[in-house]
């Protein structure tokens, strides 16, 4: 594999115990259910790339973005009460980023097109909430609170008519107030 191929690949290692102890599982792609590899996951190391980790199998439940680095006790950092059950590698996007956000479900209400990060849709667009979107280019992280805080959701290119049905636990309203582009391992 060439250096270019290696740079486009992600690699994450999950450990059953805190501080990178116990059995481990190395992953270089999506994994919909880690329970057959590990009983639990209490720490991980992202050696390259970016990943979304989920507290339920099949990319469901609470999500957390992980970039290159060490997470000796991921639960205290992420707020995930349960262990990691699935993960998705985020491909690095080169080129422009475009997403259209909508105030209501099914692309209703006021809308705005974004090509860069937005730390507060209320301040920038006078939108009280975002309940649907269309991601045309790039990969994005949506946050439930302004300033890129609170629960996160990974959005890849596609139409999202209703955030309510997207499988995140603990978020009945499913509204987002800030969004950020996933540009590389350092953002």
Residue, then its C-alpha position, 0 to 999 in steps of 0.5 A: x500500500x502506498x503512502x497516499x493509500x495509507x493517508x486515506x485510510x483510518x485506523x482505530x484500536x479499541x481496548x476492553x479496559x481503561x488506559x489501553x489494557x485488556x483485549x484489543x480490537x483493531x479496525x480500519x473500516x466500518x464495524x456495525x457490531x463490536x460485541x463479537x470482538x470485545x465484551x466492552x470498550x473503555x479506551x481507544x487509540x485513533x492512529x489515523x483518520x477520523x471515526x464516529x463511535x456509537x453506543x449501540x450496534x448498527x451505528x445507532x444511539x449516541x455518537x461521538x467524533x474521534x480524531x487522531x489521538x489517545x482516549x485512555x478513558x473515553x467514557x469520561x470524555x464523551x459522556x457515553x454511559x455505555x461502551x462503544x458498540x459500533x464505529x464508522x470510518x469517516x472518509x476524508x473529503x477534498x474539495x468544497x463543502x455544501x449543505x442546505x439546512x431547513x428549519x422544519x422536517x421535510x425541508x420545510x420552513x426557512x432554509x440556508x445554504x452553508x459552505x463553512x462552519x456555523x457556530x450558532x444558527x440563531x445568531x447567523x440566520x435567526x433560525x430557532x432550530x434545524x430539523x432537516x438538511x440536504x448534504x450536497x458535498x463533504x462530511x459534517x458534524x451537527x451539534x445540539x447546542x451552539x458553539x459545537x457542544x452537546x450531542x453530535x450527529x455525523x452527516x454524510x452526503x444525502x437527504x435527511x428529511x427528519x432527524x427525529x427518526x435517526x436513532x439517537x437515544x436521549x434526543x426527542x426533539x432532534x434539533x441542531x444549533x451548530x454544524x462543522x465541516x469534517x476537514x481532516x484529522x486535525x479539525 
